[in-house]
Amino acid sequence: MIPSFYESDRALSEYLLFHYGSPEQILPWPFGPSDALDFPVRCVSECLDTKRLPSSSRALDVGCAVGRSTFELTRFCEHVIGIDSSRRFVESADCLQRDGVLAFRYLEAGAWTKAAVASVPREIDRRRVKFEIGDAQNLRADLGEFDVVLMANLIDRLQDPAACLSCLVRLTRPGGQLIITSPYTWLTEYTPREKWLGGCEEEGVAVTTLAALQNILAPNFSLTFRKDLPFLIREHARKFQWSVAEATRWSRV
Ligand SMILES: C[S@@+](CC[C@H](N)C(=O)[O-])C[C@H]1O[C@@H](n2cnc3c(N)ncnc32)[C@H](O)[C@@H]1O
């Protein structure tokens, strides 16, 4: 079996920088797309409907990686669980939960790396966060119900995204919010072609992923918000992935 990219040194370093790096560390170019910074923070601050949260709310961040959005959710929700299938990501998120800081190195060029420290903002109450290793397609049955479920940039990394989305019905309380972001980068190395959600043409007509999501979620969720959210992942000082996720918020009927 090919080891997952998300267990590699490179992925861990890139995601710690993506989630916790300063603007200067991530993008050392004044002419770069600075509006694409802080994506894991903006997934929460720009997509959550804070007015519709009950007083003691629960949130779930599925595919949480190294946990920045999970921590950000505690600004609005009482208890937050972050779940990811990568053991190394969850171990790092656990360290950040316990210590508030984690030293790491990020790539400048070739084999030249720089030291950095990831830190959770001081005002965040880390005791209200819990991380665990888990498979989004086979979540444990006793997770309970949530007022907020966030799936940031996960659906196009799953073997069977439709099956995963169908399971979210039981996890989202009536009136609860499901937030999905994705650049819809469908690749057969993650998702067999027949399981892609949209991103194709049928009889000459384009089928968007948004339309496919609506088909799957429609009986149980209604679309309440849509926004384009750019994000930037630094590979090294002179190479970046600039992507535009589509963020949608769905209200559980
Ligand atoms: C593209 S990253 C996005 C991470 C994070 N949500 C963000 O926006 O930065 C995809 C994440 O999903 C995780 N992942 C992939 N397949 C998964 C699965 N079946 N169950 C849970 N997590 C999974 C990966 O380990 C990785 O952390």
The ligand as an SDF file (V2000), in Angstrom:
LIG
                    3D

 27 29  0  0  0  0  0  0  0  0999 V2000
   -6.5300   18.7460    1.9300 C   0  0  0  0  0  0  0  0  0  0  0  0
   -6.3330   18.3540    3.6370 S   0  0  0  0  0  0  0  0  0  0  0  0
   -7.3740   19.5540    4.4230 C   0  0  0  0  0  0  0  0  0  0  0  0
   -7.0880   19.7010    5.8730 C   0  0  0  0  0  0  0  0  0  0  0  0
   -7.7940   20.8270    6.6200 C   0  0  0  0  0  0  0  0  0  0  0  0
   -9.2030   20.6220    6.7720 N   0  0  0  0  0  0  0  0  0  0  0  0
   -7.5260   22.1430    5.9500 C   0  0  0  0  0  0  0  0  0  0  0  0
   -8.4550   22.7530    5.3990 O   0  0  0  0  0  0  0  0  0  0  0  0
   -6.3640   22.5680    5.9790 O   0  0  0  0  0  0  0  0  0  0  0  0
   -7.2510   16.8590    3.7780 C   0  0  0  0  0  0  0  0  0  0  0  0
   -7.2200   16.2690    5.1750 C   0  0  0  0  0  0  0  0  0  0  0  0
   -8.1170   15.1760    5.2390 O   0  0  0  0  0  0  0  0  0  0  0  0
   -7.5000   14.1110    5.9030 C   0  0  0  0  0  0  0  0  0  0  0  0
   -8.1510   12.8920    5.4170 N   0  0  0  0  0  0  0  0  0  0  0  0
   -8.0070   12.2880    4.2100 C   0  0  0  0  0  0  0  0  0  0  0  0
   -8.8200   11.2110    4.1430 N   0  0  0  0  0  0  0  0  0  0  0  0
   -9.4830   11.1590    5.3090 C   0  0  0  0  0  0  0  0  0  0  0  0
  -10.4580   10.2690    5.8570 C   0  0  0  0  0  0  0  0  0  0  0  0
  -10.9190    9.2220    5.1670 N   0  0  0  0  0  0  0  0  0  0  0  0
  -10.9270   10.5090    7.0890 N   0  0  0  0  0  0  0  0  0  0  0  0
  -10.4780   11.5570    7.8190 C   0  0  0  0  0  0  0  0  0  0  0  0
   -9.5510   12.4270    7.3610 N   0  0  0  0  0  0  0  0  0  0  0  0
   -9.0640   12.2290    6.1290 C   0  0  0  0  0  0  0  0  0  0  0  0
   -6.0330   14.2240    5.5750 C   0  0  0  0  0  0  0  0  0  0  0  0
   -5.2270   13.5440    6.5180 O   0  0  0  0  0  0  0  0  0  0  0  0
   -5.8630   15.7330    5.6100 C   0  0  0  0  0  0  0  0  0  0  0  0
   -5.5930   16.1730    6.8980 O   0  0  0  0  0  0  0  0  0  0  0  0
  1  2  1  0
  2  3  1  0
  2 10  1  0
  3  4  1  0
  4  5  1  0
  5  6  1  0
  5  7  1  0
  7  8  2  0
  7  9  1  0
 10 11  1  0
 11 12  1  0
 11 26  1  0
 12 13  1  0
 13 14  1  0
 13 24  1  0
 14 15  1  0
 14 23  1  0
 15 16  2  0
 16 17  1  0
 17 18  1  0
 17 23  2  0
 18 19  1  0
 18 20  2  0
 20 21  1  0
 21 22  2  0
 22 23  1  0
 24 25  1  0
 24 26  1  0
 26 27  1  0
M  CHG  2   2   1   9  -1
M  END
$$$$
